[in-house]
Amino acid sequence: MKTILHKSIDECQTRLRLLDNLEKLRSARLTQAEQQGGLFPYQLNEKFNSDVNELKDQLSVQIQKLESLYSKVKLHHHNLT
């Protein structure tokens, strides 16, 4: 049975994968637009990348905190038994 901490870690990892997929999709769309002669403002692309990177950083930090907490709980539980 998965603990709430494990489920939270899994959820964060899922969100990281979704952000990776979003970046791939966006890159493909930008390439497609460029090939069709479309222009895309550089600033919007930079803002998107900045926002995605910030979210990824936050999720990575959250995963580290949750994994650390999980290790402590597991160790504490082991010491009790």
Secondary structure, DSSP 8 states (H G I E B T S, - for coil): ---HHHHHHHHHHHHHHHHHHHHHHHHHHHHHHHHTT----HHHHHHHHHHHHHHHHHHHHHHHHHHHHHHHHHHHHHHH-
